[in-house]
Amino acid sequence: MEREQVTVPDSPVGPVGPVGPDADAVFMAEALSLAASTPVRPWPNPPVGAVVVRAGRIVGRGTHHGPGTPHAEVLALREAGELAHGATLYVTLEPCNHSGRTPPCAPAVAESGITRVVVAMRDPNPQVKGGGCRFLREHGLVVHIGTGAAAALELVWPFAVTDGFKRPFVELKTATSLDGRFAPPAARRSLVAPVYLTSEEARRQVHGRRRWADAVVVGEGTAVADRPLLDGRLVSGDTGVPGVEPVAVYLDTDLSWPGGLGRSPFVVLAGERARTSPNLAVINAAGGEVVFCAERDGRLDLAAALAVLHGRGLSVLMFEGGPVLSSALLAAGLVDRWRQYVAPVALGDGVGWPAVAPAAGAGLFTLTRTGTAGPDAVLVHDRVSFAAKLDLVSR
C-alpha cells in the first residue's frame, strides 16, 4: 500500500511542521508509517501507530509490538512527557477502554493533558466499538474520526474481519496467466526449479505480504516441484514490513514427500493415518515438525488444519498453493482475502484449475481494489466488503 512520504522533525526543537487543513493528514500518515514499520508482527493484536504533536512539532512517537507490550498511545505519551499538555494525539486505531494484558489507553490519554485526538478508525473489536472515543469525549477531549481510515483499516484487516482472531485469517495468493494457467505443461518447464509467470515487482509484493503472515502454507505438489523457501528475503531491510520471517508449512496427507522445503525449520501437516510413515524420521531429521490433523474423504480436512495452526498461535495464514489446494480452499469457503496476480501471457496449455463444486456461498467475494505490479495485474477480493466495513469504522 503506497502512502504519502512525510518529512517530520526528529526532535521537539526541530522546525515547525505543517499547519492548517492538511496537518491532520500529514501527521496521521506518520502514525500509519509507524504502525506499518513494526519490527515484529503484533498479531493477534492489531498494528497501531501514534504520534503526539504540539505546536506543529512531533514530540512523541509510539508503535505497538504485540500482546503484553505497551500500546502505541502509551509509548507516544511517555516520550512526549510534559509536552503532551495541550497537544494533539494522532492514532491509527481508537484507544481502548477495556483492560486486557495491559491497562486501557483511553484513561491514560485523558489524564495526559492531551486536548485533541485524531483517530483514523474506530476499533472493530466488539469490546470497544466506540467506547474509547466516547470516553475521551465525556472527559472533555475533542475527538475527530476518519483521517487516514482506509489505510488504517488495510493494516488491521485480518483483525477486523475475524472479530479479533476468534478464528484464523486466511489470505490466498494465486499467480496465473491470462488464460488461467498456473504453469506451462511439464514438458516445457524444469522439474527442479520454480516457474515464475509474474515479474520481480510482483514477487517483491508477495514477499512483503509474507512478512505480515504468521505462516505461509503450500501443498505437497508445490513443495515437491519448487522446494520453496516461503520467506520474505526480497524485502529484507525494507521499511513497512516486519523483520521476522513467517513459519513455513506444507500439507502432505500421507507423508509421501520426505524432501521438506527449501529452509528449515518447517512444519508439515499430515493425516492421522501417516503416524506410522517411514518418512517421519527423515522429515524430523531435516528440521521438519510433523503435526497430525483429521482427514476428510482421504485428504486433510482443511478446516481442521486451519484450527490446528490457529491453536499454535498462528493468526494470519497465507496460502500459496497450486490449483488443487487453492480451489479446495475456495470451494470450502475458507478464504477471507484472495489476491490474484495475472501475468500478461497466454500459455494455451498447462496446469489449470480443477473442477471442484463449491459449498453454498463459497464463491461470494467483493472486489476491493485493482492495481499493477510491473506488467502484472493485481486484483484483491474480500469475502467481507472492505467498503462496507470502512463506512462503519470511519465515522
PyMOL commands that set and color helices and strands:
alter all, ss='L'
color gray80, all
select helices_A, chain A and resi 23-36+72-84+105-111+131-138+149-161+186-188+200-211+220-226+233-235+272-276+280-285+302-311+323-331+386-393
alter helices_A, ss='H'
color red, helices_A
select strands_A, chain A and resi 49-54+57-63+88-91+116-119+142-145+169-176+215-219+247-251+266-271+288-293+295-296+299-300+316-319+337-342+366-373+376-382
alter strands_A, ss='S'
color yellow, strands_A
deselect
rebuild
show_as cartoon
